[in-house]
């Protein structure tokens, strides 16, 4: 998958535009100024098939209840993000998270969570194995990532995943979608359904994210994301008068 970067001024007033011009030259996989440059992906059939699968599962929960009728190859990432945004509308934080849980469960065969618990008990090996799987299998969703060493309960292990610049956050520009439709339900799904603790730490300054398999997530009220403000200049659902993203507390 080839990634090209293009300068844009719409992302953050705190980061000046990057003066480096890419033009037709292939740039690094991750832009030099993550908040100042938009990453463009060239998705193949494999990536679009996953987008279509997730989107079709989520469509029945989207506002309006209308199905698009798109063929697999007609789905793209913007369409996937749009479905996510429509799922958010009219739902509380917990209701949004429950939709994601139902979608994830619907994509698994019966008894899959129980089988996962048998195959991957919460051990160092299981945490490291799942971190390694995350890099290739979730690239279409979150962009390029790499396995990193982290410390879990005083033990160093390679069960961390550093997402260099989250595609979902970058394309949605929405703190609420990141937290309610990705971070919290993914943490809960691995921790409670699969029995393998997972903590996700998004960085809203540069749109990177750290996933730590084997580490139990904190209660929402103690998580720094619970106090995160909106991307006021980016998100169409933002409330510029609120010091905390309103989608996190409704």
C-alpha positions as a Markdown table, in Angstrom:
| # | Residue | x | y | z |
|---|---|---|---|---|
| 1 | Unk | 0.0 | 0.0 | 0.0 |
| 2 | Unk | 1.5 | 3.3 | -1.1 |
| 3 | Unk | 0.9 | 6.4 | 1.1 |
| 4 | Unk | 1.3 | 9.9 | -0.3 |
| 5 | Unk | 1.2 | 13.0 | 1.8 |
| 6 | Unk | -0.3 | 16.3 | 0.8 |
| 7 | Unk | 0.0 | 19.6 | 2.7 |
| 8 | Unk | -3.3 | 21.0 | 4.1 |
| 9 | Unk | -4.1 | 23.8 | 6.4 |
| 10 | Unk | -7.3 | 22.5 | 7.9 |
| 11 | Unk | -6.0 | 20.4 | 10.8 |
| 12 | Unk | -4.6 | 22.3 | 13.7 |
| 13 | Unk | -4.0 | 26.0 | 14.4 |
| 14 | Unk | -1.2 | 24.9 | 16.8 |
| 15 | Unk | 0.9 | 23.3 | 14.1 |
| 16 | Unk | 2.2 | 25.6 | 11.2 |
| 17 | Unk | 1.8 | 24.2 | 7.7 |
| 18 | Unk | 4.7 | 22.1 | 6.6 |
| 19 | Unk | 6.6 | 23.8 | 3.8 |
| 20 | Unk | 8.0 | 20.6 | 2.4 |
| 21 | Unk | 6.3 | 19.9 | -0.9 |
| 22 | Unk | 5.6 | 16.3 | -2.0 |
| 23 | Unk | 4.1 | 16.7 | -5.4 |
| 24 | Unk | 4.4 | 13.5 | -7.3 |
| 25 | Unk | 7.3 | 12.3 | -5.2 |
| 26 | Unk | 6.7 | 9.3 | -2.9 |
| 27 | Unk | 7.0 | 10.5 | 0.7 |
| 28 | Unk | 7.6 | 8.6 | 3.9 |
| 29 | Unk | 4.7 | 6.4 | 5.1 |
| 30 | Unk | 4.0 | 8.9 | 7.9 |
| 31 | Unk | 4.0 | 12.6 | 7.3 |
| 32 | Unk | 6.6 | 14.8 | 9.1 |
| 33 | Unk | 4.0 | 17.0 | 10.7 |
| 34 | Unk | 1.1 | 14.6 | 11.5 |
| 35 | Unk | -1.4 | 17.3 | 12.3 |
| 36 | Unk | -0.5 | 19.4 | 9.3 |
| 37 | Unk | -0.5 | 16.9 | 6.4 |
| 38 | Unk | -3.3 | 14.6 | 5.2 |
| 39 | Unk | -2.2 | 11.1 | 4.5 |
| 40 | Unk | -3.6 | 9.5 | 1.3 |
| 41 | Unk | -3.9 | 5.7 | 1.0 |
| 42 | Unk | -4.2 | 3.6 | -2.1 |
| 43 | Unk | -6.5 | 0.8 | -1.0 |
| 44 | Unk | -6.6 | -2.5 | -2.8 |
| 45 | Unk | -9.4 | -5.1 | -3.0 |
| 46 | Unk | -8.4 | -6.7 | 0.3 |
| 47 | Unk | -8.7 | -3.4 | 2.2 |
| 48 | Unk | -12.0 | -2.4 | 0.5 |
| 49 | Unk | -13.4 | -5.8 | 1.3 |
| 50 | Unk | -12.8 | -5.2 | 5.1 |
| 51 | Unk | -14.3 | -1.7 | 4.8 |
| 52 | Unk | -17.4 | -3.1 | 3.1 |
| 53 | Unk | -17.8 | -5.9 | 5.6 |
| 54 | Unk | -17.6 | -3.5 | 8.6 |
| 55 | Unk | -19.7 | -0.8 | 7.0 |
| 56 | Unk | -22.5 | -3.2 | 6.0 |
| 57 | Unk | -22.6 | -4.6 | 9.5 |
| 58 | Unk | -22.8 | -1.1 | 11.0 |
| 59 | Unk | -25.3 | 0.3 | 8.4 |
| 60 | Unk | -28.3 | -1.2 | 10.1 |
| 61 | Unk | -27.5 | 0.8 | 13.2 |
| 62 | Unk | -26.9 | 4.1 | 11.3 |
| 63 | Unk | -29.4 | 6.9 | 11.5 |
| 64 | Unk | -32.1 | 6.7 | 8.9 |
| 65 | Unk | -31.8 | 2.9 | 8.7 |
| 66 | Unk | -31.3 | 3.0 | 4.9 |
| 67 | Unk | -28.8 | 0.6 | 3.3 |
| 68 | Unk | -26.6 | 2.0 | 0.5 |
| 69 | Unk | -26.7 | -1.1 | -1.6 |
| 70 | Unk | -23.1 | -0.6 | -2.6 |
| 71 | Unk | -21.0 | -3.4 | -4.1 |
| 72 | Unk | -17.9 | -4.4 | -2.2 |
| 73 | Unk | -15.6 | -2.5 | -4.6 |
| 74 | Unk | -17.7 | 0.7 | -4.2 |
| 75 | Unk | -16.9 | 1.2 | -0.5 |
| 76 | Unk | -14.0 | 3.4 | 0.5 |
| 77 | Unk | -12.6 | 4.6 | 3.8 |
| 78 | Unk | -14.6 | 7.9 | 3.7 |
| 79 | Unk | -17.8 | 5.8 | 3.3 |
| 80 | Unk | -16.8 | 3.7 | 6.3 |
| 81 | Unk | -16.2 | 6.8 | 8.4 |
| 82 | Unk | -19.5 | 8.3 | 7.3 |
| 83 | Unk | -21.4 | 5.2 | 8.5 |
| 84 | Unk | -19.6 | 5.5 | 11.9 |
| 85 | Unk | -20.6 | 9.1 | 12.1 |
| 86 | Unk | -24.3 | 8.2 | 11.4 |
| 87 | Unk | -24.2 | 5.5 | 14.1 |
| 88 | Unk | -23.1 | 8.2 | 16.6 |
| 89 | Unk | -26.1 | 10.4 | 16.0 |
| 90 | Unk | -28.8 | 10.1 | 18.5 |
| 91 | Unk | -26.9 | 7.6 | 20.7 |
| 92 | Unk | -25.3 | 8.0 | 24.1 |
| 93 | Unk | -21.7 | 7.1 | 24.6 |
| 94 | Unk | -22.6 | 3.7 | 26.0 |
| 95 | Unk | -25.0 | 3.0 | 23.2 |
| 96 | Unk | -22.4 | 3.8 | 20.6 |
| 97 | Unk | -20.0 | 1.4 | 22.3 |
| 98 | Unk | -22.6 | -1.3 | 22.5 |
| 99 | Unk | -23.2 | -1.0 | 18.7 |
| 100 | Unk | -19.5 | -1.6 | 18.1 |
| 101 | Unk | -19.6 | -4.6 | 20.4 |
| 102 | Unk | -22.6 | -6.1 | 18.6 |
| 103 | Unk | -20.9 | -5.5 | 15.2 |
| 104 | Unk | -17.7 | -7.2 | 16.4 |
| 105 | Unk | -19.6 | -10.2 | 17.8 |
| 106 | Unk | -21.6 | -10.6 | 14.6 |
| 107 | Unk | -18.4 | -11.0 | 12.6 |
| 108 | Unk | -17.3 | -14.0 | 14.6 |
| 109 | Unk | -18.5 | -17.6 | 14.5 |
| 110 | Unk | -20.5 | -18.9 | 17.4 |
| 111 | Unk | -18.4 | -19.7 | 20.4 |
| 112 | Unk | -15.4 | -17.7 | 19.1 |
| 113 | Unk | -14.8 | -15.7 | 22.3 |
| 114 | Unk | -14.6 | -18.9 | 24.4 |
| 115 | Unk | -12.2 | -20.5 | 21.9 |
| 116 | Unk | -10.1 | -17.4 | 22.0 |
| 117 | Unk | -9.8 | -17.6 | 25.8 |
| 118 | Unk | -8.6 | -21.2 | 25.5 |
| 119 | Unk | -6.1 | -20.5 | 22.8 |
| 120 | Unk | -4.9 | -17.2 | 24.2 |
| 121 | Unk | -5.0 | -17.1 | 28.0 |
| 122 | Unk | -3.7 | -13.8 | 29.4 |
| 123 | Unk | 0.0 | -14.6 | 29.2 |
| 124 | Unk | 3.0 | -12.7 | 27.9 |
| 125 | Unk | 3.2 | -15.0 | 24.9 |
| 126 | Unk | -0.5 | -14.3 | 24.0 |
| 127 | Unk | -0.1 | -10.6 | 24.4 |
| 128 | Unk | 3.0 | -10.5 | 22.2 |
| 129 | Unk | 1.4 | -12.8 | 19.6 |
| 130 | Unk | -1.7 | -10.6 | 19.3 |
| 131 | Unk | 0.4 | -7.4 | 19.1 |
| 132 | Unk | 2.3 | -9.0 | 16.1 |
| 133 | Unk | -1.0 | -9.9 | 14.4 |
| 134 | Unk | -2.4 | -6.4 | 14.9 |
| 135 | Unk | 0.3 | -4.8 | 12.7 |
| 136 | Unk | -0.7 | -6.5 | 9.4 |
| 137 | Unk | -4.4 | -7.2 | 10.0 |
| 138 | Unk | -5.4 | -3.7 | 11.2 |
| 139 | Unk | -3.3 | -1.7 | 8.8 |
| 140 | Unk | -6.4 | -0.9 | 6.6 |
| 141 | Unk | -8.2 | 0.5 | 9.7 |
| 142 | Unk | -5.6 | 2.5 | 11.6 |
| 143 | Unk | -2.7 | 2.8 | 9.1 |
| 144 | Unk | 1.0 | 1.8 | 9.5 |
| 145 | Unk | 2.0 | 0.5 | 12.9 |
| 146 | Unk | 4.9 | -1.4 | 14.6 |
| 147 | Unk | 5.4 | -3.7 | 17.5 |
| 148 | Unk | 7.2 | -2.0 | 20.4 |
| 149 | Unk | 8.5 | -3.0 | 23.8 |
| 150 | Unk | 6.4 | -2.0 | 26.8 |
| 151 | Unk | 6.3 | -2.7 | 30.5 |
| 152 | Unk | 3.4 | -4.6 | 31.9 |
| 153 | Unk | 3.3 | -5.3 | 35.7 |
| 154 | Unk | 7.0 | -4.6 | 35.9 |
| 155 | Unk | 7.9 | -6.9 | 33.1 |
| 156 | Unk | 9.2 | -5.8 | 29.7 |
| 157 | Unk | 7.6 | -7.4 | 26.7 |
| 158 | Unk | 7.0 | -6.8 | 23.1 |
| 159 | Unk | 3.2 | -6.6 | 23.4 |
| 160 | Unk | 2.8 | -2.9 | 22.5 |
| 161 | Unk | 1.7 | -1.6 | 19.1 |
| 162 | Unk | 2.6 | 2.0 | 18.1 |
| 163 | Unk | 0.2 | 3.3 | 15.5 |
| 164 | Unk | 2.1 | 6.1 | 13.8 |
| 165 | Unk | -0.8 | 8.2 | 12.7 |
| 166 | Unk | -4.3 | 6.7 | 13.2 |
| 167 | Unk | -6.2 | 6.7 | 10.0 |
| 168 | Unk | -9.6 | 6.6 | 11.7 |
| 169 | Unk | -8.8 | 9.6 | 13.9 |
| 170 | Unk | -7.3 | 11.5 | 11.0 |
| 171 | Unk | -10.2 | 10.9 | 8.6 |
| 172 | Unk | -12.9 | 11.5 | 11.1 |
| 173 | Unk | -11.3 | 14.4 | 12.9 |
| 174 | Unk | -13.5 | 13.5 | 15.8 |
| 175 | Unk | -12.4 | 12.8 | 19.4 |
| 176 | Unk | -15.8 | 11.2 | 20.2 |
| 177 | Unk | -15.6 | 8.7 | 17.4 |
| 178 | Unk | -12.0 | 7.8 | 18.4 |
| 179 | Unk | -13.0 | 7.1 | 22.0 |
| 180 | Unk | -16.6 | 5.8 | 21.7 |
| 181 | Unk | -16.3 | 3.9 | 18.4 |
| 182 | Unk | -12.8 | 2.6 | 18.6 |
| 183 | Unk | -10.8 | 2.9 | 21.9 |
| 184 | Unk | -13.3 | 1.9 | 24.5 |
| 185 | Unk | -15.2 | -0.8 | 22.7 |
| 186 | Unk | -11.9 | -2.4 | 21.4 |
| 187 | Unk | -10.5 | -2.4 | 24.9 |
| 188 | Unk | -13.7 | -3.8 | 26.4 |
| 189 | Unk | -14.0 | -6.5 | 23.7 |
| 190 | Unk | -10.5 | -7.9 | 24.2 |
| 191 | Unk | -10.6 | -7.5 | 28.0 |
| 192 | Unk | -14.1 | -8.8 | 28.6 |
| 193 | Unk | -15.0 | -11.0 | 25.7 |
| 194 | Unk | -11.6 | -12.5 | 24.9 |
| 195 | Unk | -10.1 | -12.3 | 28.4 |
| 196 | Unk | -6.9 | -10.6 | 27.2 |
| 197 | Unk | -6.5 | -7.2 | 28.7 |
| 198 | Unk | -5.9 | -4.3 | 26.3 |
| 199 | Unk | -5.3 | -0.6 | 26.9 |
| 200 | Unk | -5.3 | 2.0 | 24.1 |
| 201 | Unk | -3.7 | 5.4 | 24.6 |
| 202 | Unk | -4.5 | 7.8 | 21.7 |
| 203 | Unk | -2.3 | 10.9 | 21.5 |
| 204 | Unk | -4.5 | 13.7 | 20.3 |
| 205 | Unk | -1.5 | 16.0 | 19.7 |
| 206 | Unk | 0.0 | 14.0 | 16.8 |
| 207 | Unk | -2.8 | 11.4 | 16.2 |
| 208 | Unk | -0.6 | 8.5 | 17.1 |
| 209 | Unk | -1.8 | 5.7 | 19.4 |
| 210 | Unk | -0.3 | 3.1 | 21.6 |
| 211 | Unk | -1.9 | -0.3 | 22.2 |
| 212 | Unk | -0.7 | -2.4 | 25.1 |
| 213 | Unk | -1.8 | -6.0 | 25.2 |
| 214 | Unk | -1.7 | -7.5 | 28.6 |
| 215 | Unk | -2.5 | -4.2 | 30.5 |
| 216 | Unk | -5.9 | -3.7 | 32.0 |
| 217 | Unk | -7.5 | -0.4 | 30.9 |
| 218 | Unk | -8.4 | 2.1 | 33.6 |
| 219 | Unk | -12.0 | 3.1 | 34.4 |
| 220 | Unk | -13.2 | 5.7 | 32.0 |
| 221 | Unk | -13.4 | 8.4 | 34.7 |
| 222 | Unk | -9.7 | 7.9 | 35.4 |
| 223 | Unk | -8.7 | 7.8 | 31.8 |
| 224 | Unk | -7.1 | 11.0 | 30.4 |
| 225 | Unk | -9.3 | 10.8 | 27.3 |
| 226 | Unk | -12.4 | 11.5 | 29.5 |
| 227 | Unk | -11.2 | 15.1 | 29.7 |
| 228 | Unk | -10.2 | 15.5 | 26.0 |
| 229 | Unk | -11.7 | 18.6 | 24.2 |
| 230 | Unk | -13.0 | 18.4 | 20.6 |
| 231 | Unk | -11.0 | 19.2 | 17.5 |
| 232 | Unk | -13.0 | 22.4 | 17.2 |
| 233 | Unk | -11.6 | 23.2 | 13.7 |
| 234 | Unk | -11.9 | 19.8 | 12.3 |
| 235 | Unk | -15.0 | 17.9 | 13.6 |
| 236 | Unk | -18.4 | 18.6 | 12.1 |
| 237 | Unk | -20.0 | 17.5 | 15.4 |
| 238 | Unk | -17.8 | 19.6 | 17.6 |
| 239 | Unk | -19.1 | 21.9 | 20.3 |
| 240 | Unk | -16.6 | 24.8 | 20.5 |
| 241 | Unk | -18.1 | 26.1 | 23.7 |
| 242 | Unk | -17.3 | 22.9 | 25.7 |
| 243 | Unk | -14.0 | 22.3 | 27.4 |
| 244 | Unk | -14.5 | 18.6 | 27.0 |
| 245 | Unk | -15.8 | 16.8 | 23.9 |
| 246 | Unk | -19.6 | 16.6 | 24.5 |
| 247 | Unk | -19.8 | 13.1 | 22.9 |
| 248 | Unk | -17.7 | 11.7 | 25.8 |
| 249 | Unk | -20.3 | 12.6 | 28.5 |
| 250 | Unk | -23.8 | 12.0 | 27.1 |
